[in-house]
Amino acid sequence: MVIVIGFAVGRDYLDTAVGLLCHRGNCTYWRGREMRQLGWFWMALALGLTGCAPEYRAVPLGTASSNYRAVDIVYFRSDAPRVSNPDLSAFVVSTDVPTVRAEVVGYKPGKARRPHRQRNLSLMIAWDQSSSLSETDPERKRFPAVEQLVRNLPDTARLGLVNFASLGASYADYDVCAPMGSSKARVLSELERLSGSPFSVHGTPLWNTLTRAILQMLANEPPDRERWVVLFTDGQNEIGVPTLSEADALQAAQQHKVRLVFVLLGNEQTISRYHEVRQTLEYLAHATGGAVVAVEQAQNLREAFGEVLDTLEYAPCYYVHVRLYETDASRQPEQVQVHLRVADGKERVVNVRW
């Protein structure tokens, strides 16, 4: 029996996992050393997972020798944020049974539903009010776009809203428009108010806002809730005397388990050092399990915030194909614990029945 572990999605999104492999009862492995097609049927598999691991289903793929197994393991990219487009040598796999040898033979990038039992969100929107938006989004298309996102969030979500920099006459990093725990109605009302407000004259303090707003707004949220920041901006960190850096923002986010999602509006013509800015945002996002959604035109912001909603549900991952070999046929184990990590990333553990 050959076993493949696939991610249990819902809403007919099975193609994000094993469905990517299967068509009309046949399954094809990808990007491995060999290609195989095998018939399949469902069966139960007991799994033990460590860390923030997802739910799995088992998909038997035909028959195989009694001393051979194959599993596909979901490994989230946020568990190894410094790794991009790894080769097979970056995947380190082992087992807890001395006579069972493990080998990574292929992988495929994809997305899998974030591991959670219940959607308990604490989400802060950090909203750019800098004067450059008068040119990049003169029709203020950003407001109906983010309002649609807010309406589509779960009713149980605890929300907050800050704008940066302050709209006051004297400098402040940001204004708290709606404190954490606000309802969707409160946040929508404040967004409507901001849509008619003047622009800030104090620049774009990205790192000050991220760092300090996380500490003020999200650090004390209940521990059972997923913590998120959705930050919209059309520029880079620009402030007269910056006091905090992107490293400070990342430290605050990781310390308080906050995922960062950035919606970036602009291109090389509107943002100086655009590629460097985007690369920095992508590093922060990947390091926290978030994402960057970049668009060049304001007319695409509705789609961009739609992608944000998808990001709240699904995360980039690798589907890693692992083969297990029992070198001593006379001592077949009942269960094998498979350890997998990518480079110096976090380790995932899966218990596989033999």
C-alpha positions in Angstrom: 0.0 0.0 0.0 1.3 3.5 -0.9 0.0 6.3 1.2 -0.1 10.0 0.2 -0.9 12.6 2.8 -2.9 15.4 1.3 -4.3 18.5 2.8 -8.0 18.4 3.8 -9.4 21.6 2.3 -13.1 22.4 1.9 -15.4 24.2 -0.4 -14.4 22.0 -3.3 -10.8 23.2 -3.1 -9.4 19.7 -3.0 -7.4 20.6 -6.1 -5.1 22.6 -3.8 -3.8 19.3 -2.4 -4.2 15.8 -3.6 -6.6 16.9 -6.3 -3.7 18.5 -8.1 -2.3 15.0 -8.5 -5.5 13.1 -9.4 -7.7 13.0 -12.5 -10.3 10.4 -13.3 -9.1 8.0 -10.7 -5.4 8.2 -11.6 -2.7 10.1 -9.8 0.6 11.5 -11.0 3.6 12.4 -8.9 5.4 15.6 -9.9 8.9 16.7 -10.2 10.4 13.6 -8.7 13.0 11.2 -10.0 10.3 9.0 -11.5 6.7 9.5 -12.6 4.1 7.0 -11.5 0.3 6.6 -12.2 -1.6 4.6 -9.7 -5.3 4.0 -8.9 -6.6 5.5 -5.6 -9.3 5.3 -2.9 -9.8 6.9 0.5 -8.9 5.4 3.8 -8.2 6.7 7.3 -4.8 7.5 8.6 -3.9 8.5 12.2 -1.6 11.5 12.2 0.4 13.2 15.0 1.6 16.7 14.2 3.9 19.1 16.0 3.8 22.9 15.9 1.2 24.7 13.8 0.5 21.8 11.5 -2.6 21.4 9.2 -5.2 18.7 9.1 -4.6 15.9 6.7 -6.4 13.2 4.8 -4.8 9.9 3.6 -5.0 8.8 0.0 -3.9 5.3 -0.7 -2.4 5.0 -4.2 -2.7 1.4 -5.3 -0.5 -1.3 -4.0 3.2 -1.5 -3.3 5.6 -3.9 -1.5 5.2 -4.2 2.2 8.5 -2.6 2.9 7.8 0.6 0.9 5.6 3.7 1.6 5.3 7.1 0.0 3.8 10.2 1.7 3.2 13.8 0.7 3.7 16.2 3.5 2.5 19.8 3.6 5.3 22.1 4.7 4.4 25.8 5.0 6.8 28.3 3.5 6.5 30.5 6.6 8.3 27.7 8.5 11.4 28.4 6.5 11.1 32.1 5.4 14.7 32.5 4.2 14.3 29.7 1.7 13.1 30.4 -1.9 12.9 27.9 -4.7 14.8 25.2 -2.8 16.4 22.2 -4.5 15.9 18.8 -3.1 19.0 18.9 -1.0 17.4 21.7 1.2 14.8 19.2 2.5 16.0 17.2 5.5 14.0 14.1 6.3 14.5 11.4 8.9 12.4 8.8 10.9 12.4 7.6 14.5 12.8 3.9 13.4 16.4 2.9 12.7 15.5 0.4 10.0 13.2 2.8 8.1 15.1 5.0 5.6 13.4 8.3 4.3 14.2 10.1 1.1 12.7 13.3 -0.5 12.1 12.6 -4.2 10.2 15.7 -5.2 8.1 18.7 -4.2 5.6 21.1 -5.7 4.8 24.7 -4.5 1.2 25.3 -3.7 -1.2 26.6 -1.1 -2.9 24.9 1.8 -5.5 26.1 4.3 -4.0 27.6 7.4 -4.1 25.3 10.4 -6.9 26.2 12.7 -9.9 24.7 14.4 -12.0 27.8 14.4 -11.8 31.2 12.7 -10.9 33.5 15.6 -9.4 36.6 14.0 -7.9 39.7 15.5 -7.1 42.0 12.6 -5.8 45.5 12.5 -5.9 47.6 9.3 -3.1 50.1 9.0 -4.1 52.7 6.4 -1.8 55.0 4.5 -3.1 58.6 4.4 0.0 60.2 2.8 -0.4 62.9 0.3 1.1 60.9 -2.6 -2.2 59.1 -2.8 -3.7 62.1 -4.4 -1.7 61.1 -7.5 -1.7 57.3 -7.3 -5.4 57.0 -6.4 -7.1 60.3 -7.1 -10.6 58.6 -7.3 -10.1 57.0 -3.9 -10.8 53.5 -5.2 -9.0 52.1 -2.2 -11.9 52.8 0.1 -14.6 50.7 -1.5 -12.0 47.9 -2.0 -11.1 47.7 1.6 -14.7 48.1 2.7 -15.6 45.0 0.7 -12.8 43.1 2.6 -14.2 44.2 5.9 -17.7 43.1 5.0 -16.4 39.7 4.0 -14.6 39.0 7.3 -16.2 36.7 9.9 -18.7 38.4 12.2 -16.6 37.1 15.1 -13.5 39.0 14.0 -12.1 41.6 16.4 -11.1 44.5 14.3 -9.0 47.7 14.6 -8.1 50.6 12.4 -5.2 53.1 12.4 -4.2 55.6 9.8 -0.6 56.8 9.3 0.8 59.3 9.7 -1.4 61.3 12.0 -3.8 63.8 10.5 -3.2 66.1 13.4 -1.2 69.4 13.1 1.7 68.0 15.2 3.5 64.8 14.3 2.4 61.4 15.5 3.1 58.0 13.9 -0.6 57.2 13.5 -4.1 57.9 14.7 -6.3 55.1 16.3 -9.5 55.4 14.4 -11.1 52.2 15.8 -9.6 50.4 18.8 -9.1 46.6 18.7 -12.4 44.8 19.4 -14.4 47.2 17.1 -17.2 45.8 15.1 -17.3 45.8 11.3 -19.9 48.6 11.4 -17.5 50.8 13.4 -14.6 50.2 11.1 -16.7 50.8 8.0 -17.9 54.1 9.5 -14.3 55.2 10.2 -13.2 54.3 6.7 -16.0 56.4 5.3 -14.8 59.3 7.5 -11.2 58.8 6.3 -12.4 58.9 2.7 -13.4 62.5 3.1 -10.5 63.5 5.3 -7.4 65.5 4.2 -4.1 63.8 3.7 -1.3 63.6 6.3 1.6 66.0 5.9 3.9 63.9 8.1 5.2 61.4 5.6 4.9 57.6 5.6 6.2 56.1 8.9 5.8 52.4 8.0 8.1 50.9 10.6 7.1 53.2 13.4 3.4 52.5 12.8 3.8 48.7 12.4 6.0 48.3 15.5 4.1 50.6 17.9 0.6 49.7 16.6 1.3 46.0 17.1 2.4 46.6 20.7 -0.6 48.9 21.4 -3.3 47.1 19.4 -2.5 43.4 19.1 0.0 42.4 21.8 -2.7 41.8 24.4 -5.3 40.1 22.2 -6.6 36.7 23.6 -4.0 33.9 22.9 -6.5 31.7 21.1 -7.0 34.3 18.3 -5.0 34.6 15.0 -3.4 38.0 14.9 -3.1 39.9 11.6 -2.1 43.3 10.3 -3.3 44.3 6.8 -1.3 47.4 5.8 -2.1 49.4 2.7 0.5 51.8 1.3 1.6 53.4 -1.9 5.2 54.2 -0.9 8.2 53.4 1.2 9.2 54.3 4.7 9.6 58.1 4.6 9.8 60.2 7.8 12.0 63.1 8.8 13.7 61.3 11.7 13.0 57.5 11.6 13.4 55.9 14.9 12.4 52.3 14.2 13.4 50.0 11.4 11.9 47.0 9.5 13.9 44.8 11.9 12.0 46.3 14.8 8.7 45.8 13.1 9.6 42.1 12.4 10.6 41.5 15.9 7.4 42.9 17.3 5.3 40.9 14.8 7.1 37.6 15.6 7.2 38.2 19.3 3.4 38.6 19.4 2.7 36.1 16.6 1.3 38.6 14.2 1.1 37.8 10.5 1.7 40.7 8.2 -0.1 41.3 4.9 0.9 44.3 2.7 -1.2 45.8 -0.1 1.3 47.8 -2.2 0.1 50.3 -4.8 2.6 51.6 -7.3 5.6 50.8 -9.6 9.1 52.0 -10.4 7.7 55.4 -11.5 5.8 56.1 -8.4 8.0 54.5 -5.7 11.7 55.2 -5.6 13.7 52.0 -5.1 10.5 50.1 -5.8 12.1 46.6 -6.1 14.0 47.1 -2.8 10.8 48.2 -1.1 8.8 45.3 -2.4 11.6 42.8 -1.5 11.6 44.1 2.1 7.8 43.8 2.4 8.0 40.3 1.0 10.6 39.3 3.5 8.5 40.6 6.4 5.4 38.9 5.1 7.0 35.5 4.5 8.8 35.6 7.8 5.4 36.0 9.6 3.3 33.8 7.4 1.6 36.7 5.6 1.7 37.9 2.0 2.3 40.9 -0.3 -0.3 41.8 -2.8 1.2 44.3 -5.3 -0.8 46.2 -7.9 0.3 49.1 -10.2 -3.1 50.7 -10.8 -5.7 51.8 -8.3 -8.4 50.2 -10.4 -7.0 46.8 -9.4 -7.3 47.4 -5.7 -10.7 45.5 -5.4 -9.0 42.4 -6.7 -6.0 43.0 -4.5 -8.1 43.1 -1.3 -9.9 40.0 -2.6 -6.5 38.3 -2.5 -6.0 39.5 1.0 -9.2 37.6 2.0 -7.8 34.5 0.3 -4.5 35.0 2.2 -6.4 34.9 5.5 -7.5 31.4 4.6 -4.7 29.9 2.6 -0.9 30.0 2.9 1.9 29.2 0.5 3.4 25.8 1.1 5.4 22.9 -0.4 3.9 19.5 -1.0 6.9 17.4 -0.3 6.9 13.8 -1.7 8.8 11.4 0.7 9.6 7.8 0.2 10.0 5.4 3.2 11.9 2.1 2.9 11.9 -0.6 5.5 15.4 -2.1 5.3 14.6 -5.1 7.5 11.5 -6.9 6.2 11.3 -9.1 9.3 10.8 -6.1 11.6 8.0 -4.0 10.1 6.9 -1.2 12.5 3.3 -0.4 13.2 3.9 3.3 13.0 6.7 5.5 11.8 7.4 9.1 12.8 8.6 11.2 9.9 10.6 14.4 10.7 10.8 17.0 7.9 12.3 20.5 7.7 13.7 22.8 5.0 17.2 24.1 5.6 17.2 25.8 9.0 13.4 26.1 9.2 11.0 24.6 11.7 10.6 20.9 11.9 7.3 19.1 11.1 6.5 15.7 12.4 4.0 13.3 10.9 3.0 9.9 12.3 2.4 7.3 9.5 0.8 3.9 10.1 2.8 1.2 8.3 
